[in-house]
Amino acid sequence: MKPRNTLVRLHKWQVDEKRRSLAALYALRDEFERKLQMVEATVVREQDLVNSSAGGSADVGFSYGAFAQAAIMQKENIQRSMQSLDGQIQEALEAVGDAFKSLKRYEIAAANHAMRKDKARARIEQNASDDQALESHQRKTARK
């Protein structure tokens, strides 16, 4: 019975590790979303700055073009990273599912083994009790 419990503990640990790595991937994806929102907010803020200083120097409009190109490239890089991360998340989800199925298989096997052991113990106890009752009955009938 000990090896079964050890296998169950091992598989629980594996499921926990896979869940932790999945949580880390989700946290990284959230960080990418936050960065993407920051870039978009920065672009809007710079657009407002350029629009408010439309009567100002031409340098503001010229520098905004370079900024906008850099922001677009940064957004595309973040989006590509998020797409790649989505693939990793999908793989991690499948790994967690597989590990959980394996854990359940071992837990069911351990529970079935324990149930069979309990039934065998109960059967032995019942046989002993039956033997005692039979012996008691035989003594009572022999006295009469």
C-alpha positions as a Markdown table, in Angstrom:
| # | Residue | x | y | z |
|---|---|---|---|---|
| 1 | Met | 0.0 | 0.0 | 0.0 |
| 2 | Lys | 2.9 | 2.3 | 0.6 |
| 3 | Pro | 4.1 | 2.4 | -3.0 |
| 4 | Arg | 0.6 | 3.4 | -4.1 |
| 5 | Asn | 0.5 | 6.3 | -1.6 |
| 6 | Thr | 3.9 | 7.3 | -2.8 |
| 7 | Leu | 2.7 | 7.3 | -6.4 |
| 8 | Val | -0.3 | 9.3 | -5.5 |
| 9 | Arg | 1.8 | 11.9 | -3.7 |
| 10 | Leu | 4.2 | 12.0 | -6.6 |
| 11 | His | 1.4 | 12.6 | -9.1 |
| 12 | Lys | -0.1 | 15.3 | -6.9 |
| 13 | Trp | 3.2 | 17.0 | -6.8 |
| 14 | Gln | 3.5 | 16.8 | -10.6 |
| 15 | Val | -0.1 | 18.3 | -11.0 |
| 16 | Asp | 0.8 | 21.1 | -8.6 |
| 17 | Glu | 4.0 | 21.9 | -10.5 |
| 18 | Lys | 2.2 | 22.0 | -13.8 |
| 19 | Arg | -0.5 | 24.2 | -12.3 |
| 20 | Arg | 2.2 | 26.6 | -10.9 |
| 21 | Ser | 3.9 | 26.8 | -14.4 |
| 22 | Leu | 0.5 | 27.4 | -16.0 |
| 23 | Ala | -0.2 | 30.2 | -13.4 |
| 24 | Ala | 3.2 | 31.7 | -14.3 |
| 25 | Leu | 2.3 | 31.7 | -18.0 |
| 26 | Tyr | -1.0 | 33.4 | -17.2 |
| 27 | Ala | 0.8 | 36.0 | -15.1 |
| 28 | Leu | 3.2 | 36.6 | -18.0 |
| 29 | Arg | 0.3 | 37.0 | -20.4 |
| 30 | Asp | -1.3 | 39.5 | -18.0 |
| 31 | Glu | 1.9 | 41.4 | -17.9 |
| 32 | Phe | 2.0 | 41.6 | -21.8 |
| 33 | Glu | -1.6 | 42.8 | -21.8 |
| 34 | Arg | -0.7 | 45.5 | -19.3 |
| 35 | Lys | 2.3 | 46.6 | -21.4 |
| 36 | Leu | 0.1 | 46.7 | -24.5 |
| 37 | Gln | -2.4 | 48.9 | -22.7 |
| 38 | Met | 0.4 | 51.1 | -21.6 |
| 39 | Val | 1.7 | 51.5 | -25.1 |
| 40 | Glu | -1.8 | 52.3 | -26.4 |
| 41 | Ala | -2.3 | 54.9 | -23.6 |
| 42 | Thr | 1.1 | 56.4 | -24.4 |
| 43 | Val | 0.2 | 56.7 | -28.1 |
| 44 | Val | -3.1 | 58.4 | -27.2 |
| 45 | Arg | -1.4 | 60.8 | -24.8 |
| 46 | Glu | 1.2 | 61.7 | -27.5 |
| 47 | Gln | -1.5 | 62.2 | -30.1 |
| 48 | Asp | -3.3 | 64.6 | -27.7 |
| 49 | Leu | 0.0 | 66.4 | -27.2 |
| 50 | Val | 0.6 | 66.7 | -30.9 |
| 51 | Asn | -3.0 | 67.9 | -31.5 |
| 52 | Ser | -2.8 | 70.5 | -28.7 |
| 53 | Ser | 0.4 | 71.9 | -30.1 |
| 54 | Ala | -0.7 | 71.9 | -33.8 |
| 55 | Gly | 0.2 | 75.6 | -34.1 |
| 56 | Gly | 3.6 | 74.9 | -32.6 |
| 57 | Ser | 6.8 | 73.8 | -34.2 |
| 58 | Ala | 7.1 | 71.2 | -37.0 |
| 59 | Asp | 9.6 | 69.2 | -34.9 |
| 60 | Val | 6.7 | 68.0 | -32.7 |
| 61 | Gly | 4.9 | 66.4 | -35.8 |
| 62 | Phe | 8.1 | 65.0 | -37.2 |
| 63 | Ser | 9.1 | 63.4 | -33.9 |
| 64 | Tyr | 5.6 | 62.0 | -33.4 |
| 65 | Gly | 6.0 | 60.0 | -36.7 |
| 66 | Ala | 9.1 | 58.3 | -35.4 |
| 67 | Phe | 7.4 | 57.7 | -32.0 |
| 68 | Ala | 4.3 | 56.2 | -33.7 |
| 69 | Gln | 6.4 | 53.8 | -35.8 |
| 70 | Ala | 8.3 | 52.7 | -32.7 |
| 71 | Ala | 5.0 | 52.3 | -30.8 |
| 72 | Ile | 3.5 | 50.2 | -33.7 |
| 73 | Met | 6.5 | 48.0 | -33.8 |
| 74 | Gln | 6.4 | 47.6 | -30.0 |
| 75 | Lys | 2.7 | 46.7 | -30.1 |
| 76 | Glu | 3.3 | 44.1 | -32.9 |
| 77 | Asn | 6.2 | 42.6 | -30.9 |
| 78 | Ile | 4.0 | 42.3 | -27.8 |
| 79 | Gln | 1.1 | 40.8 | -29.8 |
| 80 | Arg | 3.5 | 38.2 | -31.4 |
| 81 | Ser | 4.8 | 37.4 | -27.9 |
| 82 | Met | 1.2 | 37.0 | -26.7 |
| 83 | Gln | 0.4 | 34.7 | -29.5 |
| 84 | Ser | 3.4 | 32.6 | -28.8 |
| 85 | Leu | 2.5 | 32.6 | -25.1 |
| 86 | Asp | -1.1 | 31.5 | -26.0 |
| 87 | Gly | 0.4 | 28.4 | -27.6 |
| 88 | Gln | 2.5 | 27.7 | -24.5 |
| 89 | Ile | -0.6 | 28.2 | -22.3 |
| 90 | Gln | -2.6 | 25.7 | -24.4 |
| 91 | Glu | 0.2 | 23.1 | -24.1 |
| 92 | Ala | 0.4 | 23.7 | -20.4 |
| 93 | Leu | -3.4 | 23.3 | -20.1 |
| 94 | Glu | -3.1 | 20.0 | -21.9 |
| 95 | Ala | -0.2 | 18.9 | -19.6 |
| 96 | Val | -2.2 | 19.8 | -16.5 |
| 97 | Gly | -5.1 | 17.8 | -17.8 |
| 98 | Asp | -3.0 | 14.8 | -18.6 |
| 99 | Ala | -1.3 | 15.0 | -15.2 |
| 100 | Phe | -4.6 | 15.3 | -13.5 |
| 101 | Lys | -6.0 | 12.2 | -15.3 |
| 102 | Ser | -2.9 | 10.3 | -14.3 |
| 103 | Leu | -3.3 | 11.4 | -10.7 |
| 104 | Lys | -7.0 | 10.3 | -10.7 |
| 105 | Arg | -6.0 | 6.9 | -12.1 |
| 106 | Tyr | -3.6 | 6.3 | -9.3 |
| 107 | Glu | -6.0 | 7.7 | -6.7 |
| 108 | Ile | -8.7 | 5.4 | -7.9 |
| 109 | Ala | -6.3 | 2.4 | -7.9 |
| 110 | Ala | -5.3 | 3.2 | -4.4 |
| 111 | Ala | -8.9 | 3.6 | -3.3 |
| 112 | Asn | -9.9 | 0.3 | -4.9 |
| 113 | His | -6.9 | -1.5 | -3.3 |
| 114 | Ala | -7.9 | -0.1 | 0.1 |
| 115 | Met | -11.5 | -1.1 | -0.5 |
| 116 | Arg | -10.5 | -4.7 | -1.4 |
| 117 | Lys | -8.3 | -4.8 | 1.7 |
| 118 | Asp | -11.1 | -3.6 | 3.9 |
| 119 | Lys | -13.5 | -6.1 | 2.4 |
| 120 | Ala | -11.0 | -8.9 | 3.0 |
| 121 | Arg | -10.5 | -7.8 | 6.6 |
| 122 | Ala | -14.3 | -7.6 | 7.1 |
| 123 | Arg | -14.7 | -11.1 | 5.6 |
| 124 | Ile | -12.0 | -12.5 | 8.0 |
| 125 | Glu | -13.7 | -10.8 | 10.9 |
| 126 | Gln | -17.1 | -12.0 | 9.9 |
| 127 | Asn | -15.8 | -15.6 | 9.5 |
| 128 | Ala | -14.2 | -15.4 | 13.0 |
| 129 | Ser | -17.5 | -14.1 | 14.4 |
| 130 | Asp | -19.4 | -16.8 | 12.6 |
| 131 | Asp | -17.1 | -19.4 | 14.0 |
| 132 | Gln | -17.6 | -18.1 | 17.5 |
| 133 | Ala | -21.3 | -18.1 | 17.1 |
| 134 | Leu | -21.3 | -21.6 | 15.7 |
| 135 | Glu | -19.2 | -22.8 | 18.5 |
| 136 | Ser | -21.4 | -21.1 | 21.1 |
| 137 | His | -24.5 | -22.6 | 19.5 |
| 138 | Gln | -22.9 | -26.1 | 19.4 |
| 139 | Arg | -22.1 | -25.8 | 23.2 |
| 140 | Lys | -25.6 | -24.8 | 24.0 |
| 141 | Thr | -27.1 | -27.7 | 22.0 |
| 142 | Ala | -24.6 | -30.2 | 23.5 |
| 143 | Arg | -25.7 | -29.2 | 27.1 |
| 144 | Lys | -29.4 | -30.0 | 26.4 |
